[in-house]
Amino acid sequence: MDGPKAELYAYDLSAATWRKSSASGAEHNCVQIANLPGGAKAVRDSKNPNRGPLRFTVSEWATFRQGLLDGEL
């Protein structure tokens, strides 16, 4: 992995501010999101926060989010 994606995974998330996704359900199956530099995002499972979060570039996040909104995922 190199380039912008490698930079996202090298970014230290220890001080990240995580928030519950508005798409998380009431059954406490929560997805948490943190903002990263340049508009990128990190996503983790609230029930397993020590598992490595996924990290999305701005364009990946836009595609992922649109897929969710369109019911593709």
Contact map, one row per residue, 1 for C-alpha under 8 A:
1110110000000000000000000000000000000000000000000000000000000000000000000
1111111000000000000000000000000000000000000000000000000000000000000000000
1111111000000000000000000000000000000000000000000000000000000000000000000
0111111100000000000000000000000000000000000000000000000010000000000000000
1111111110000000000000000000000000000000000000000000001110000000000000000
1111111111000000000000000000000000000000000000000000000000000000000000000
0111111111100000000000000000000000000000000000000000000000000000000000000
0001111111100000000000000000000000010001000000000000001110000000000000000
0000111111110000000000000000000000000000000000000000001000000000000000000
0000011111110000000000000000000000000000000000000000000000000000000000000
0000001111111000000000000000000000000000000000000000000000000000000000000
0000000011111111000000000000000000000000000000000000000000000000000000000
0000000000111111000000000000000000000000000000000000000000000000000000000
0000000000011111000000000000000000000000000000000000000000000000000000000
0000000000011111100000000000000000000000000000000000000000000000000000000
0000000000011111110000000000000001100000000000000000000000000000000000000
0000000000000011111000000000000001100000000000000000000000000000000000000
0000000000000001111100000000000111100000000000000000000000000000000000000
0000000000000000111110000000000111000000000000000000000000000000000000000
0000000000000000011111010000011110000000000000000000000000000000000000000
0000000000000000001111110000011110000000000000000000000000000000000000000
0000000000000000000111110000000000000000000000000000000000000000000000000
0000000000000000000011111000001000000000000000000000000000000000000000000
0000000000000000000111111101111000000000000000000000000000000000000000000
0000000000000000000000111111110000000000000000000000000000000000000000000
0000000000000000000000011111100000000000000000000000000000000000000000000
0000000000000000000000001111100000000000000000000000000000000000000000000
0000000000000000000000011111110000000000000000000000000000000000000000000
0000000000000000000000011111111000000000000011100000000000000000000000000
0000000000000000000110011001111100000000000011100000000000000000000000000
0000000000000000000110110000111110000000001111000000000000000000000000000
0000000000000000011110000000011111000000001111000000000000000000000000000
0000000000000000011110000000001111100000111100000000000000000000000000000
0000000000000001111000000000000111110000111000000000000000000000000000000
0000000000000001110000000000000011111011110000000000000000000000000000000
0000000100000000000000000000000001111111110000000000000000000000000000000
0000000000000000000000000000000000111111000000000000000000000000000000000
0000000000000000000000000000000000011111000000000000000001000000000000000
0000000000000000000000000000000000111111100000000000000011000000000000000
0000000100000000000000000000000000111111110000000000001111001000000000000
0000000000000000000000000000000011110011111000000000001111001000000000000
0000000000000000000000000000000011110001111100000000111100000000000000000
0000000000000000000000000000001111000000111110000000111000000000000000000
0000000000000000000000000000001110000000011111011011110000000000000000000
0000000000000000000000000000111100000000001111111010100000000000000000000
0000000000000000000000000000111100000000000111111000000000000000000000000
0000000000000000000000000000110000000000000011111000000000000000000000000
0000000000000000000000000000000000000000000111111110000000000000000000000
0000000000000000000000000000000000000000000111111111100000000000000000000
0000000000000000000000000000000000000000000000011111000000000000000000000
0000000000000000000000000000000000000000000110011111100000000000000000000
0000000000000000000000000000000000000000000100001111110000000000000000000
0000000000000000000000000000000000000000011110001011111000000000000000000
0000000000000000000000000000000000000000011100000001111100000000000000000
0000100110000000000000000000000000000001111000000000111110000000000000000
0000100100000000000000000000000000000001110000000000011111111000000000000
0001100100000000000000000000000000000011100000000000001111111000000000000
0000000000000000000000000000000000000111100000000000000111111100000000000
0000000000000000000000000000000000000000000000000000000111111110000000000
0000000000000000000000000000000000000000000000000000000111111111000000000
0000000000000000000000000000000000000001100000000000000111111111100000000
0000000000000000000000000000000000000000000000000000000001111111110000000
0000000000000000000000000000000000000000000000000000000000111111111000000
0000000000000000000000000000000000000000000000000000000000011111111100000
0000000000000000000000000000000000000000000000000000000000001111111110000
0000000000000000000000000000000000000000000000000000000000000111111111000
0000000000000000000000000000000000000000000000000000000000000011111111111
0000000000000000000000000000000000000000000000000000000000000001111111111
0000000000000000000000000000000000000000000000000000000000000000111111110
0000000000000000000000000000000000000000000000000000000000000000011111110
0000000000000000000000000000000000000000000000000000000000000000001111111
0000000000000000000000000000000000000000000000000000000000000000001111111
0000000000000000000000000000000000000000000000000000000000000000001100111
